[in-house]
Amino acid sequence: MSQFPSASRYLDASVTTASAPELHLMLLDGALRFGRQAAQLWDAPDQRSECSRLLRRAIDIAEELVASVSGRASAISKRLEEEYAFAFRQLAFAQLNRDRGSLESALRLLAIERDTWKLAVEKLRQEGDSPAGQPAPAAPAPAPFGRLAAAGGSSLSLQG
């Protein structure tokens, strides 16, 4: 059970009511949060286990980001797959080799992706609230949680 039950209920409601682009943004937020927390603990010898746990969470989310765009035909999806695969490899390399540079490289890329998705989500929201009353167009967003949904699992959590 969560230490903050109201925060958990809010997150549950946010996830169940979010659009595909919003879910994708949540994944990017989670990967960045866990990666940044790991970076803060990087040099603390007594925190190596926690740092590794946080890094593993970021890696799991990066893997999910790759899976969400993998196998799609569009050029944008292929580009996203390459970028997320790069972030995944950098995070894994950082964990395996204790290479802070690789972690920072992955975090820079994920931050750019996150900022881009945030702008896209905001634009879709604005278009959805247009005076003409037209609903927002369906976004060509990747399907988040693809690997987990296909496997029937739901063990990926964005909570700390």
Rosetta blueprint (number, residue, H / E / L):
1 M L
2 S L
3 Q L
4 F L
5 P H
6 S H
7 A H
8 S H
9 R H
10 Y H
11 L H
12 D H
13 A H
14 S H
15 V H
16 T H
17 T H
18 A L
19 S L
20 A H
21 P H
22 E H
23 L H
24 H H
25 L H
26 M H
27 L H
28 L H
29 D H
30 G H
31 A H
32 L H
33 R H
34 F H
35 G H
36 R H
37 Q H
38 A H
39 A H
40 Q H
41 L H
42 W L
43 D L
44 A L
45 P H
46 D H
47 Q H
48 R H
49 S H
50 E H
51 C H
52 S H
53 R H
54 L H
55 L H
56 R H
57 R H
58 A H
59 I H
60 D H
61 I H
62 A H
63 E H
64 E H
65 L H
66 V H
67 A H
68 S H
69 V H
70 S L
71 G L
72 R L
73 A L
74 S L
75 A H
76 I H
77 S H
78 K H
79 R H
80 L H
81 E H
82 E H
83 E H
84 Y H
85 A H
86 F H
87 A H
88 F H
89 R H
90 Q H
91 L H
92 A H
93 F H
94 A H
95 Q H
96 L H
97 N H
98 R L
99 D L
100 R H
101 G H
102 S H
103 L H
104 E H
105 S H
106 A H
107 L H
108 R H
109 L H
110 L H
111 A H
112 I H
113 E H
114 R H
115 D H
116 T H
117 W H
118 K H
119 L H
120 A H
121 V H
122 E H
123 K H
124 L H
125 R H
126 Q H
127 E H
128 G H
129 D L
130 S L
131 P L
132 A L
133 G L
134 Q L
135 P L
136 A L
137 P L
138 A L
139 A L
140 P L
141 A L
142 P L
143 A L
144 P L
145 F L
146 G H
147 R H
148 L H
149 A H
150 A H
151 A H
152 G L
153 G L
154 S L
155 S L
156 L L
157 S L
158 L L
159 Q L
160 G L
